[in-house]
Amino acid sequence: MTPLIFAFKLLIAVPVALVLALTAIWYIWESGNTVLYDSFAQKMFSGLENYGLLAIPLFMLTGEMMNEGGMTRRLINAARVFVGGFRGGLAYINLLTNMFMAAIIGSATAQIAVMARAMTPEMEKEGYDTGFAAATTAAGGLLAPVIPPSMMFVIFGVLAQVPIGDMFLAGILPGLMLATAFALVIFVIGIMTGFPKGSWFTGREAFSALLYCLPAALIPCAIIGGVLFGIATPTESAAIASLLAFLIGWLIYGELKPETLFGMFRRTAVNASMIIFMIATANVFGWVIIYEALPQKLAALITSISSDPFLFLLIVNLILLFVGMLIDGIAAVILITPILLPIAMNDYDISPYQFGVVMCLNLVLGLLTPPVGVGLYIASSMSNVSPGRILRSLWPFLLAVAIILVLLSRFPLLSTALI
């Protein structure tokens, strides 16, 4: 009965956090193990007793301060210096800026919202098809959950009990591979459709753009460099980045006003609390997983099909693609990690870092695929383009992601080489 209750609540669009909590409550009552009600609140709270979770609101706050502080515009100008003169230069600028933003925001939905507002009108003005402009921006948002820092990596690291810093390192090569694949897609489409010719900055303009961008570039350097060189933990790096974003936006660019801080703190608290509450309820949902022995039952089923780790990951990719179409990526990570990760590690000897990268990249595809497709609808809303028109231009990017997923599933070293 419990699986039916769980599925029914998901189908009627009950928030995932409540689905997890209510399913746990129902299971305790159905199993007759009602003594667990006495420790229900403690179990929820214990799911939050992890220092690494502090990184989530801090990265969100950094993104808020960057938007308010005018740093996005300066990053776009810096990207123009490197790729602006190529044919289809603005499409490459869009991609390169998305890479910069991915190293700061860590959230695909936030990144798509920011970049669609900034880049789609600019590309449309220069003669690009509006659907392609919105599709390029939406696809660039897929870099956020892979290029560190990534909120999905933070949550996976907490659930998998692996160092979050190592998860960040595991995402660097896949992130660069994904960006390169997107650049190739843009190049091929440009040859086929004839993109507008770009224009290079003059030496003075290029120097000015890079000079004004340098303070903003300190933020991703502080985040990635702090983790890479062991100077700070991911949480400490997030705190340093938010402080830098505030000081740069206020004292250097002069666009971030101290009186706006309360509004940013409030938005960050509201958005972070939803994720944190999901993690807390996932901890009590763990009772259902433990007492029903779901990983063991699923392991027996899958291992009866194949003992090959690559084939297992291909099966998992298909499952995750379906799940990602229906459930938000962060919610899906919280829901699926405790079930599938033990099978991957214990039955197939797959590295948790490889599994985490594959899972997070796969689930974020759901942002751009119907029926839920939150990222698709955000890009549509911000760009004033129909979702169908965006999808028609988006499929080559989705195909590139699928190829990268197969490569990451086949070659573990692509995820673990830097750890």
Summary of the structure (lengths in Angstrom):
residues: 419
radius of gyration: 21.7
end to end distance: 43.4
largest distance: 74.8
contacts: 1516
relative contact order: 0.15
helix: 81%
strand: 0%
